[in-house]
Amino acid sequence: MTDTTPAASAEHGAGTAVDTEEWQPDPHRWRVLGVSLVVGFMVLLDVTIVNVAVPSMRSGLEAAPGTIQWVVSGYALAFGLTLVTGGRLGDAYGRRRLMVVGLLGFVASSAAAGLAPDATWLVVARLVQGASAGLLTPQNSGLIQTLFRGRERGIAFGTFGLVVSVSSALGPVLGGVIIAIAGTEDGWRWIFLVNVPIGLLLLVPILRLVPGRDPSSGTERVHLDLLGAVLLGATVLAVLVPVVNVEGGTVTLLPLLVLVPVFAVAFVRWEHRVVRRGVPRCST
């Protein structure tokens, strides 16, 4: 039976009051969401915006098709491999810190890509850019979880989903517009360079509005599953490197595909071991 005595009711009321007092919505939460969504739009836009620039990059840098393919694939690869790790680091060290680090890396690598003297430089810059994007993107969902409750959280996540869809769809369109304005010879460079002023401007509201580390995250030591991340990355690379090179007309690296099951099995076995040991992990 449910206790309906005045004492029980008073105790229940006191507990509700405490819960209400514990949750104090951030008065700047919608501004924070707006800033984080602009950051998310920028980094997700770079997944598809370079597709229309591939021909001009090939001619401008006199690069082989397989090399230029890494400009597209390398970003997505580095992005995916750092995505969950970035979320874990944000939980541990604070969203603001990870957003600042990730955005500085994204701006610097965008500048390096736009000023790249050759294709190798461009590919390396895109790998760094993708890794920086992987640090930035999970902070969006983390901030929504921290700053919003109830119906507001649903609205915030819905808006984030809309931004993801729109950025992917607009990438090729905006890339084509930039090349049309800047010219086919060097227009591809401005696809990257445009991120520099936008990213630097975004640093100001991030430092002023985004909260630091969530007090509820505690002070426990962070455990990163580095070996798991390496094994997963090796598995993906063993698939991606031969496929990209085949698209570029080279079949000499196809034997690397035999390493895929080796790395995949090693990754699965290692992750099972990590789970059995009960160590918090962050590998993908």
C-alpha positions as CSV (number, residue, x, y, z in Angstrom):
1,M,0.0,0.0,0.0
2,T,1.1,3.6,-0.6
3,D,1.8,5.6,2.5
4,T,-0.6,8.6,2.4
5,T,0.2,10.0,5.8
6,P,0.9,13.8,6.1
7,A,4.5,12.9,7.0
8,A,5.0,10.8,3.9
9,S,3.4,13.5,1.8
10,A,5.6,16.2,3.3
11,E,8.7,14.0,2.6
12,H,7.6,13.4,-1.0
13,G,7.0,17.1,-1.4
14,A,10.4,17.9,0.0
15,G,12.1,15.5,-2.4
16,T,10.3,17.0,-5.4
17,A,11.4,20.5,-4.3
18,V,15.0,19.3,-4.0
19,D,14.8,17.8,-7.5
20,T,13.4,21.1,-8.8
21,E,16.0,23.1,-7.1
22,E,18.8,20.9,-8.5
23,W,17.8,21.5,-12.1
24,Q,18.4,25.1,-12.9
25,P,18.2,25.7,-16.7
26,D,21.0,27.7,-18.2
27,P,19.6,31.1,-19.3
28,H,21.9,31.0,-22.3
29,R,21.1,27.4,-23.3
30,W,19.4,28.4,-26.6
31,R,22.3,30.6,-27.6
32,V,24.7,27.8,-26.7
33,L,22.6,25.5,-28.9
34,G,22.7,28.0,-31.8
35,V,26.5,28.3,-31.6
36,S,27.1,24.6,-31.4
37,L,24.7,24.0,-34.4
38,V,26.7,26.5,-36.5
39,V,29.9,24.6,-35.6
40,G,28.2,21.3,-36.4
41,F,26.9,22.7,-39.7
42,M,30.4,23.8,-40.7
43,V,32.1,20.5,-40.0
44,L,29.4,18.3,-41.5
45,L,29.3,20.5,-44.6
46,D,32.9,19.6,-45.3
47,V,32.0,15.9,-45.7
48,T,30.3,16.6,-49.0
49,I,31.3,20.1,-50.1
50,V,34.6,18.9,-51.7
51,N,32.9,16.4,-54.0
52,V,32.3,19.1,-56.7
53,A,35.9,20.3,-56.4
54,V,37.6,17.0,-57.2
55,P,38.2,17.8,-60.9
56,S,39.7,21.3,-60.2
57,M,41.9,19.8,-57.4
58,R,43.2,17.2,-59.8
59,S,44.1,19.7,-62.4
60,G,45.4,22.4,-60.1
61,L,47.7,20.0,-58.1
62,E,48.4,17.6,-61.1
63,A,47.5,14.7,-58.8
64,A,46.5,11.1,-59.5
65,P,42.8,10.2,-59.1
66,G,43.6,7.8,-56.2
67,T,45.4,10.5,-54.3
68,I,42.6,13.0,-54.7
69,Q,40.1,10.4,-53.6
70,W,41.8,10.4,-50.2
71,V,40.8,14.1,-49.9
72,V,37.2,12.9,-49.7
73,S,37.7,9.5,-48.0
74,G,40.4,10.6,-45.5
75,Y,38.2,13.2,-43.9
76,A,35.3,10.7,-43.4
77,L,37.7,8.1,-42.1
78,A,39.4,10.4,-39.5
79,F,36.0,11.8,-38.6
80,G,34.5,8.4,-37.8
81,L,37.5,7.1,-35.9
82,T,37.6,10.0,-33.5
83,L,33.8,10.5,-33.1
84,V,33.1,8.5,-30.0
85,T,36.5,9.2,-28.5
86,G,35.7,12.9,-28.8
87,G,32.4,12.4,-26.9
88,R,34.2,10.5,-24.1
89,L,36.8,13.3,-23.8
90,G,34.0,15.9,-23.7
91,D,32.4,14.0,-20.8
92,A,35.6,13.9,-18.9
93,Y,37.2,17.3,-19.6
94,G,34.3,19.5,-20.5
95,R,32.5,20.5,-23.7
96,R,33.9,23.9,-23.9
97,R,37.5,22.7,-23.8
98,L,37.0,20.1,-26.4
99,M,35.1,22.5,-28.7
100,V,38.0,25.0,-28.4
101,V,40.6,22.4,-29.1
102,G,38.6,20.8,-31.9
103,L,37.8,24.2,-33.5
104,L,41.4,25.4,-33.4
105,G,42.5,22.2,-35.1
106,F,39.7,22.5,-37.7
107,V,40.7,26.1,-38.5
108,A,44.4,25.4,-38.7
109,S,43.9,22.3,-40.9
110,S,41.4,24.2,-43.1
111,A,44.0,26.9,-43.7
112,A,46.6,24.2,-44.4
113,A,44.3,22.5,-46.9
114,G,43.5,25.8,-48.7
115,L,47.2,26.7,-49.0
116,A,48.4,23.2,-49.9
117,P,51.3,23.2,-52.4
118,D,50.7,19.6,-53.4
119,A,48.3,16.7,-53.1
120,T,50.1,15.0,-50.2
121,W,49.9,18.1,-48.1
122,L,46.2,18.4,-48.9
123,V,45.5,14.8,-47.9
124,V,47.3,15.2,-44.5
125,A,45.5,18.4,-43.8
126,R,42.2,16.7,-44.6
127,L,43.0,13.9,-42.2
128,V,43.7,16.4,-39.4
129,Q,40.5,18.3,-40.3
130,G,38.4,15.1,-40.1
131,A,39.9,14.2,-36.7
132,S,39.1,17.7,-35.4
133,A,35.6,17.4,-36.7
134,G,35.3,14.1,-34.8
135,L,36.2,16.0,-31.6
136,L,33.7,18.7,-32.3
137,T,30.5,16.9,-33.4
138,P,29.7,14.8,-30.3
139,Q,29.8,17.9,-28.2
140,N,26.5,18.9,-29.8
141,S,24.6,16.0,-28.4
142,G,26.4,16.2,-25.1
143,L,25.4,19.9,-24.7
144,I,21.8,19.1,-25.5
145,Q,21.8,16.3,-22.9
146,T,23.3,18.7,-20.3
147,L,21.4,21.9,-21.0
148,F,17.9,20.7,-21.8
149,R,15.1,18.6,-20.3
150,G,11.8,17.3,-21.4
151,R,10.1,18.9,-24.4
152,E,13.0,21.3,-24.9
153,R,15.4,18.4,-25.3
154,G,13.2,16.9,-28.0
155,I,13.1,20.3,-29.8
156,A,16.9,20.7,-29.5
157,F,17.6,17.1,-30.8
158,G,15.1,17.7,-33.7
159,T,16.9,20.9,-34.7
160,F,20.3,19.1,-34.6
161,G,18.9,16.3,-36.8
162,L,17.7,19.0,-39.3
163,V,21.1,20.6,-39.3
164,V,22.8,17.3,-40.1
165,S,20.4,16.6,-43.0
166,V,20.6,20.2,-44.5
167,S,24.4,20.4,-44.2
168,S,24.9,17.1,-46.1
169,A,22.5,18.2,-48.9
170,L,23.8,21.7,-49.2
171,G,27.5,20.7,-49.4
172,P,27.7,20.1,-53.1
173,V,25.5,23.2,-53.9
174,L,27.6,25.6,-51.8
175,G,30.8,24.0,-53.2
176,G,29.6,24.7,-56.7
177,V,28.7,28.3,-55.8
178,I,32.2,29.0,-54.3
179,I,34.0,27.5,-57.3
180,A,31.8,29.5,-59.7
181,I,32.6,32.7,-57.8
182,A,36.3,32.1,-57.2
183,G,37.1,30.4,-60.5
184,T,37.8,26.8,-61.4
185,E,41.6,27.1,-61.0
186,D,41.8,28.1,-57.4
187,G,38.2,28.0,-56.3
188,W,38.7,24.7,-54.5
189,R,41.1,26.5,-52.1
190,W,38.3,28.8,-50.9
191,I,36.2,25.8,-50.0
192,F,38.6,25.3,-47.2
193,L,39.8,28.8,-46.5
194,V,36.2,30.1,-45.9
195,N,36.3,28.0,-42.7
196,V,39.1,30.1,-41.2
197,P,37.3,33.4,-40.5
198,I,34.0,31.6,-39.6
199,G,35.8,29.3,-37.1
200,L,37.8,32.1,-35.5
201,L,34.5,34.1,-35.0
202,L,32.9,31.1,-33.4
203,L,35.6,30.9,-30.8
204,V,34.3,34.0,-29.0
205,P,30.8,32.8,-28.2
206,I,32.1,29.3,-27.4
207,L,34.5,30.8,-24.7
208,R,31.8,33.1,-23.4
209,L,28.6,30.9,-23.5
210,V,29.5,27.2,-23.5
211,P,29.7,25.8,-19.9
212,G,32.8,24.0,-18.8
213,R,32.9,20.6,-17.3
214,D,29.6,19.2,-16.0
215,P,29.9,18.8,-12.2
216,S,27.8,15.6,-12.4
217,S,30.6,13.9,-14.4
218,G,32.6,13.5,-11.3
219,T,36.4,13.3,-11.0
220,E,37.0,9.7,-12.0
221,R,40.1,8.9,-14.1
222,V,39.5,8.7,-17.8
223,H,40.3,5.3,-19.4
224,L,40.8,5.5,-23.2
225,D,41.0,2.2,-25.1
226,L,43.9,3.2,-27.3
227,L,44.7,-0.3,-28.5
228,G,41.0,-0.8,-29.5
229,A,41.1,2.4,-31.4
230,V,44.3,1.3,-33.2
231,L,42.9,-2.1,-34.1
232,L,39.6,-0.6,-35.4
233,G,41.6,2.0,-37.4
234,A,43.8,-0.7,-38.9
235,T,40.7,-2.7,-39.9
236,V,39.1,0.2,-41.7
237,L,42.4,1.2,-43.4
238,A,42.9,-2.4,-44.6
239,V,39.6,-2.1,-46.4
240,L,39.8,1.5,-47.5
241,V,43.3,1.7,-48.8
242,P,42.9,-1.0,-51.5
243,V,39.4,0.2,-52.5
244,V,40.5,3.8,-53.0
245,N,43.6,2.7,-54.9
246,V,41.5,0.4,-57.2
247,E,39.3,3.5,-58.0
248,G,42.5,5.2,-58.9
249,G,43.5,2.4,-61.3
250,T,46.0,0.6,-59.0
251,V,45.6,-3.0,-57.9
252,T,48.9,-3.6,-56.2
253,L,47.5,-3.0,-52.7
254,L,44.6,-5.5,-53.0
255,P,46.5,-8.1,-50.9
256,L,46.0,-5.8,-47.9
257,L,42.4,-7.1,-47.8
258,V,43.6,-10.4,-46.3
259,L,44.5,-8.4,-43.2
260,V,40.9,-7.3,-42.7
261,P,39.7,-10.4,-40.8
262,V,42.9,-10.5,-38.8
263,F,42.5,-7.0,-37.5
264,A,38.7,-7.4,-37.1
265,V,39.0,-10.6,-35.0
266,A,41.8,-9.0,-32.9
267,F,39.6,-6.0,-32.3
268,V,36.5,-8.0,-31.3
269,R,38.6,-10.2,-28.9
270,W,40.3,-7.2,-27.3
271,E,36.9,-5.5,-26.7
272,H,35.5,-8.6,-25.1
273,R,38.5,-8.6,-22.8
274,V,38.0,-5.0,-22.0
275,V,34.4,-5.7,-21.1
276,R,35.3,-8.6,-18.9
277,R,37.8,-6.5,-17.0
278,G,35.1,-3.8,-16.5
279,V,37.3,-0.9,-17.6
280,P,35.4,2.0,-19.1
281,R,36.5,2.2,-22.8
282,C,36.5,4.6,-25.6
283,S,37.7,3.2,-28.8
284,T,35.4,4.2,-31.6
